[in-house]
Every structure is written in C-alpha cells, then in structure tokens.
C-alpha cells in the first residue's frame, strides 16, 4: 500500500504563491501539521518513507520519520511541477487567458513539459512495491498529475484537476495498487476522491 502526504504549510502556501521547484521551507504551522499527520499515520504500520528532495517535503518527511522511527529516502521524481517564470506569482494574478495559454504551451513560460512530469510520475508509481506499506511525501502539483495518470487522462483533464481539486497541506492519500485509483483520508476513513466535472 502506498500512502501519500502533501508537505506541510509554507509561507508561500499561506500567501497563495506558486512554489514550483523553488526550495521554500516549512513555516511553524507546517511543522505542527507534519507532527500531527505523523499521529494519524501511526496506525498504518509504515515501513519506510520516500520523499521529494525539496526542503519543505524533506522537513515534513523527517518530522514524520523521527516521530514514527522510520528511515527516509529521497527521490527527485517526487518533486513539484516546475512552473518556470510563473514561480512566485500568486494565483489571484492569473486571468483565464493566461491559464489557457499555459496549458497549451508551458514551454512559453519556461515550465516543465507535461509529458516529462507524467513520465516521472509513472516511473515512480511503477517502481513502488505495493505489498509494503510505504509513505511518499510530495507536493500538490505532483498529486494532481498522479490523479490524471491513474485515471489515464491527458493534459486537458489536468487543467480541470488543477482548477478544481484541492489537496490540503498534510493531506493523507492512499493507493492500493495501480488499478485502484487514489483515495483520501477523512477523519478515520479513506474515500475515493471526487471526479472533477
């Protein structure tokens, strides 16, 4: 079973800024979230943690690992999507035309090709041993790509995911295997993530 946690809060999250692959650290709220999510994860008999190598994920993973006495490994495939020149902007500054332009041609914004991100998401998921209880600590954008990958959808569906799927900081998700899709933990139970429009 693969469990997935989005990193704890950063100041950029709080300000609504796009972080991308900028190495933004957790704030105090994010550290508390990481500690609290470790308590929620304690019942799943996790065996080890794989984390994005960006510091906000690393710190989240290390807080969880220290609390649950788990080894942490790092994997760059779990990094956030690289938004290029949009990094640092607030989402409020986007108008619909900019979003459409971005999804038509991210290279115009010096952003990562969607195909490259889907490829690393797929490589990571195929490398996981689902017979073990593993925790992956990653980012909101990665999770949106993962949802599209698991549902076999394309980049146009991805736009809908980005606009309508909210993954909170320190949210816990689960994948039983590559055929089952992703579910999200609400209180004590996992529920299938709702389909976007």
C-alpha positions as CSV (number, residue, x, y, z in Angstrom):
1,X,0.0,0.0,0.0
2,X,1.3,3.4,-0.9
3,X,0.4,6.3,1.3
4,X,1.0,9.8,0.1
5,X,1.3,13.0,2.1
6,X,1.4,16.5,0.8
7,X,4.1,18.5,2.7
8,X,3.1,20.9,5.5
9,X,2.4,24.6,5.0
10,X,4.9,27.2,3.9
11,X,4.7,31.0,3.9
12,X,4.2,30.8,0.1
13,X,1.3,28.5,0.6
14,X,-0.2,31.0,3.0
15,X,0.3,33.8,0.5
16,X,-1.1,31.8,-2.4
17,X,2.2,31.9,-4.3
18,X,3.2,29.3,-6.8
19,X,6.2,27.4,-5.3
20,X,7.1,25.1,-8.1
21,X,10.6,23.8,-7.6
22,X,11.7,26.8,-5.5
23,X,13.1,25.4,-2.3
24,X,10.7,27.0,0.2
25,X,10.9,25.8,3.9
26,X,8.0,24.9,6.1
27,X,6.7,27.5,8.5
28,X,5.7,26.8,12.1
29,X,2.2,25.8,11.1
30,X,3.7,23.3,8.6
31,X,5.9,21.8,11.2
32,X,3.0,21.3,13.5
33,X,1.0,19.8,10.6
34,X,3.8,17.3,10.0
35,X,3.8,16.3,13.6
36,X,0.1,15.9,13.7
37,X,0.0,13.9,10.5
38,X,2.5,11.5,12.0
39,X,0.0,10.7,14.7
40,X,-2.7,10.0,12.0
41,X,-0.2,7.7,10.2
42,X,0.9,5.7,13.2
43,X,-1.9,3.1,12.7
44,X,-0.8,2.1,9.2
45,X,2.4,0.1,10.1
46,X,4.5,2.1,7.7
47,X,7.9,0.5,6.8
48,X,9.8,3.5,5.4
49,X,9.4,6.9,3.8
50,X,10.3,8.2,0.3
51,X,10.4,12.0,0.0
52,X,10.8,14.6,-2.6
53,X,14.2,16.3,-2.2
54,X,12.8,19.8,-1.9
55,X,13.2,21.1,1.7
56,X,9.5,21.5,2.5
57,X,8.9,17.8,1.8
58,X,12.2,16.7,3.4
59,X,11.4,18.5,6.6
60,X,7.9,17.1,6.6
61,X,9.3,13.6,6.0
62,X,11.9,13.9,8.7
63,X,9.4,15.1,11.3
64,X,7.2,12.1,10.5
65,X,10.2,9.8,10.3
66,X,11.6,10.9,13.7
67,X,8.2,10.5,15.4
68,X,7.5,7.1,13.9
69,X,11.1,5.9,13.9
70,X,11.2,5.4,10.1
71,X,14.0,5.6,7.6
72,X,13.7,8.4,5.0
73,X,14.9,8.1,1.4
74,X,14.8,10.9,-1.2
75,X,13.6,10.7,-4.8
76,X,13.7,13.7,-7.2
77,X,10.8,12.1,-9.2
78,X,8.5,13.3,-6.3
79,X,9.4,16.9,-6.8
80,X,6.8,19.6,-7.5
81,X,6.0,20.5,-11.1
82,X,8.3,23.2,-12.4
83,X,6.1,26.2,-13.2
84,X,9.0,28.2,-14.8
85,X,8.5,32.0,-14.8
86,X,5.2,31.7,-13.1
87,X,7.0,30.6,-9.9
88,X,6.5,33.1,-7.1
89,X,3.3,34.6,-8.7
90,X,0.0,34.5,-6.7
91,X,-2.9,32.6,-8.2
92,X,-5.0,35.7,-7.9
93,X,-2.9,37.3,-10.7
94,X,-3.9,34.7,-13.2
95,X,-6.6,35.5,-15.7
96,X,-8.3,32.7,-17.6
97,X,-6.4,33.5,-20.9
98,X,-3.1,33.1,-19.1
99,X,-4.1,29.7,-17.7
100,X,-5.3,28.6,-21.2
101,X,-2.0,29.7,-22.7
102,X,0.0,27.9,-20.1
103,X,-1.8,24.6,-20.7
104,X,-1.5,25.0,-24.5
105,X,2.3,25.6,-24.3
106,X,4.1,25.5,-21.0
107,X,7.4,26.0,-22.7
108,X,6.5,29.6,-23.4
109,X,6.6,30.1,-19.7
110,X,9.9,28.0,-19.3
111,X,7.9,25.4,-17.4
112,X,8.3,21.7,-17.4
113,X,6.7,19.8,-20.2
114,X,3.6,17.9,-19.1
115,X,4.8,14.8,-20.8
116,X,8.0,14.9,-18.7
117,X,6.1,15.2,-15.5
118,X,3.7,12.4,-16.4
119,X,6.7,10.3,-17.2
120,X,8.4,10.7,-13.8
121,X,5.1,10.3,-12.0
122,X,4.6,7.0,-13.9
123,X,8.2,5.8,-13.3
124,X,7.8,6.4,-9.6
125,X,4.4,4.6,-9.3
126,X,5.8,1.6,-11.3
127,X,8.8,1.4,-9.0
128,X,6.7,1.0,-5.8
129,X,6.3,-2.3,-4.1
130,X,2.6,-2.1,-3.2
131,X,2.9,-5.2,-0.9
132,X,4.8,-2.9,1.5
133,X,3.4,0.0,3.5
134,X,5.3,2.9,2.1
135,X,4.8,6.7,2.7
136,X,5.6,9.2,-0.1
137,X,5.9,12.8,0.9
138,X,5.4,15.1,-2.1
139,X,3.6,18.2,-3.5
140,X,0.1,19.3,-4.6
141,X,1.0,19.6,-8.2
142,X,2.6,16.1,-8.2
143,X,-0.6,14.7,-6.7
144,X,-2.8,16.3,-9.4
145,X,-0.5,14.8,-12.1
146,X,-0.8,11.5,-10.2
147,X,-4.6,11.6,-10.3
148,X,-4.6,12.2,-14.0
149,X,-2.0,9.4,-14.5
150,X,-4.0,6.9,-12.5
151,X,-7.2,7.8,-14.4
152,X,-5.5,7.6,-17.8
153,X,-6.3,11.2,-18.6
154,X,-4.5,13.8,-20.7
155,X,-3.2,17.3,-20.1
156,X,-6.6,18.9,-20.8
157,X,-8.1,16.9,-17.9
158,X,-5.1,18.0,-15.9
159,X,-6.2,21.7,-16.3
160,X,-9.6,20.7,-14.7
161,X,-7.8,18.9,-11.8
162,X,-5.6,21.9,-11.1
163,X,-8.6,24.3,-11.1
164,X,-11.0,22.1,-9.1
165,X,-9.1,19.6,-6.9
166,X,-7.9,21.0,-3.6
167,X,-5.3,18.9,-1.8
168,X,-4.6,20.4,1.7
169,X,-1.2,20.7,3.2
170,X,-0.5,17.4,5.1
171,X,-3.5,15.6,3.5
172,X,-3.1,11.8,3.5
173,X,-4.0,9.8,0.4
174,X,-3.7,6.1,-0.5
175,X,-3.1,3.9,-3.5
176,X,-3.7,0.2,-3.1
177,X,-2.2,-0.6,-6.5
178,X,-2.0,0.9,-10.0
179,X,-5.5,-0.3,-10.8
180,X,-7.4,1.1,-7.9
181,X,-7.1,4.9,-8.1
182,X,-6.4,7.3,-5.2
183,X,-8.4,7.8,-2.1
184,X,-8.2,10.5,0.6
185,X,-8.3,10.1,4.4
186,X,-11.2,12.0,6.0
187,X,-11.1,11.6,9.8
188,X,-10.8,7.8,10.1
189,X,-11.8,6.5,6.7
190,X,-10.5,6.6,3.2
191,X,-12.8,7.9,0.5
192,X,-12.4,8.0,-3.3
193,X,-11.5,11.4,-4.5
194,X,-14.5,13.0,-6.3
195,X,-14.2,13.2,-10.1
196,X,-13.9,16.7,-11.5
197,X,-16.5,18.0,-13.8
